[in-house]
């Protein structure tokens, strides 16, 4: 068994923490793990891509275009921008809460309609599952826990090979003690949202 997750988003969304949690959980489950991160202008809200591969015979931290088993899209436009990483059999988890680029926030450009972004993804891949991770994180206590919502959602995704308990335990190990309850609650909300669809 080999499994590849391409995690995409922008700086500040917790993409790298999510990749660490998934990678450490995969190691706990007994898999070989390889990771690669590309996060150019992450501190300024730029694109972030983390590739996580785990399984029995994983060597390279990189994956060929079109070979991802899952795209974990933290930001709608970044999910669209990285569709070439997937194929029609890949599963796509798409957060619908956008992070507005500076030019959009300043009023010089417009952000695409979320529904049109979802339609664009569905035109390429029918296996799209959507979630409003930031909204759920706010409901859990703080918007910053959106990455915990996404990790919980992944735990409930069809065919994902890591168990919920290992993911939750690993998440709690990775965050500071004072934020463990918040992240645990956000994780459970993300899990329930997908499991109940």
Protein Blocks (a to p, Z undefined) as FASTA:
>chain_A
ZZdddddddehilmmmmmmmmmmmmmmnopacddddddfklmnopacdddddedjklcbf
cdcehiafbdcdfbfklmmmmmmmpcfkbccdddfbdcddfklmnopaccddfklmmmmm
mmmomcbccddfklmmmmnopaklmmmmmmmmmmmpghiabdfklmmmmmmmmpcfklmm
mmmmmmmmmmmmmmmZZ
